[in-house]
Amino acid sequence: MRIFGGLALAGLLGACSSGIVPPEAGTRPAPTRPAPSRPVPASEQPRPGVALPETPSNLPARQPTAATPLPAMPAAPVVAGATTAAMTGLVAGPAVQSLPITADNAQHALGAFRLSCPGLTRRNDASGLTRGADWNGACTAAASWSGDPAAFFVQWFETAQVGDGAAFATGYYEPEIAGVRERRQGYDVPVYGVPDNLIEVDLGLFSDALKGKKIRGRVDGRQFIPYYDRTQIEQGALEGHAPVVAWAADPIEMFFLQVQGSGRLKGPDGQVLRIGYAGQNGRDYTGIGKLMKDRGLLGPGQTSMQGIVAWLRANPEQGRAIMRENKSFVFFKELNGAGPLGAMGYPVAGWTSVAADPRFIPLGAPLFLSMDRTDATGLWVAQDTGGAIKGANRVDTFWGAGDEARAIAGGMSARGTAWLLLPRGTLARLNAAQPAPMQPQPPQSLIPQP
């Protein structure tokens, strides 16, 4: 995982909503999704030493335009305890050509899919749905596709619904906060690199039953113990053990940048330093927004990221204690190339990339979200993961950098329906691989026969 932002703002907020999809939703007009901004070429990306224009900060959460999600396909009850998409169960979704995909949306998704293809064809699909070779045809076609981008998805994909298809989407972004490379007055919050005493252990090397599981900690004498938590780190536990990549001005802004997993530090002279996820202390993530809401600290209209920040600033001592209840701590490195990078190792794109649980959505796969707000509705590509993004049809939408991205991501909480786009023929192959159901045997008589 490269961007810890997959933790998302919903992890902070613990927000939830509910709604009932009316039966007539399938006949509604296609929703209009705001056009994504033009992707910025690498030659125009900000670099350390390049000044950016001043922008207003802390914009309020953007109010969404409501939409009615398309209804999910009828499906069997969700399998309790299912840990992969294959175990949860699939049903065929609507035809790709029936989905309200705009040309602009398809063009951005095609670019992200094309970028993801090397990883798609190489990596083991933890969802149990696809094999690397399944993607070869679509990836070969994507490499040279120059026609209608929506037609590409129509030609090469079919839709599949995981379980009941009920989707929940939050948002993340690449924040920009005040920060400098060298410590100076007013910039006292250290941005740490990976400590030299942080050890990651692959438990699968010790037991086949623990294959794929890892833990992080440190050695104390002859014992392997949990690594320092947020409180211990803020109190100086990393002294002499971790490099300081940069210095931030505001501990609250730095806390939120850790949640996002990457961002930009901008100095008073306009110089910008981009930093990205390099590691984590191994402690569980705790969403402070849910804590605050459960304790009655946040009232109606305050459960956005902006509302949480306002409360933390108004209550600095209590706010610091609450932030420390999130024991997870992220370490950073300087980024010089394209970015920010997602869990696949490729740059993620605003309005296009999502973080997802790879056990339920293959990393690199396209998916269509039909949500209760227009900005979240459309074609996306799963290119990232996050500690709080777990389960079927759970995604974290990425909105890019800047104040607009912050305003959208800060209030993103959408519900609706999700369909995966899988290579044509995947469903038929999976159905054919299912064992034939056992035929009932005629009951045997319990009465002795003469």
Secondary structure as UniProt FT lines:
FT   HELIX           4..7
FT   HELIX           8..13
FT   HELIX           23..27
FT   HELIX           42..44
FT   TURN            48..49
FT   TURN            80..81
FT   HELIX           85..88
FT   STRAND          90..92
FT   HELIX           96..98
FT   HELIX           103..122
FT   TURN            126..127
FT   HELIX           132..135
FT   HELIX           136..144
FT   HELIX           149..156
FT   STRAND          157..162
FT   TURN            163..164
FT   STRAND          166..174
FT   STRAND          176..180
FT   TURN            185..186
FT   STRAND          189..192
FT   TURN            196..197
FT   STRAND          199..202
FT   HELIX           203..205
FT   HELIX           208..210
FT   TURN            211..212
FT   STRAND          214..220
FT   TURN            221..222
FT   STRAND          223..226
FT   HELIX           230..234
FT   TURN            235..241
FT   STRAND          244..248
FT   HELIX           251..260
FT   STRAND          262..266
FT   TURN            268..269
FT   STRAND          272..280
FT   HELIX           288..294
FT   TURN            295..296
FT   TURN            300..301
FT   HELIX           305..314
FT   HELIX           316..324
FT   STRAND          330..334
FT   TURN            343..344
FT   TURN            350..352
FT   STRAND          353..356
FT   TURN            358..360
FT   TURN            363..364
FT   STRAND          366..371
FT   HELIX           374..376
FT   STRAND          378..384
FT   TURN            387..388
FT   TURN            392..393
FT   STRAND          394..401
FT   HELIX           403..410
FT   STRAND          413..423
FT   TURN            424..425
FT   HELIX           426..433
//
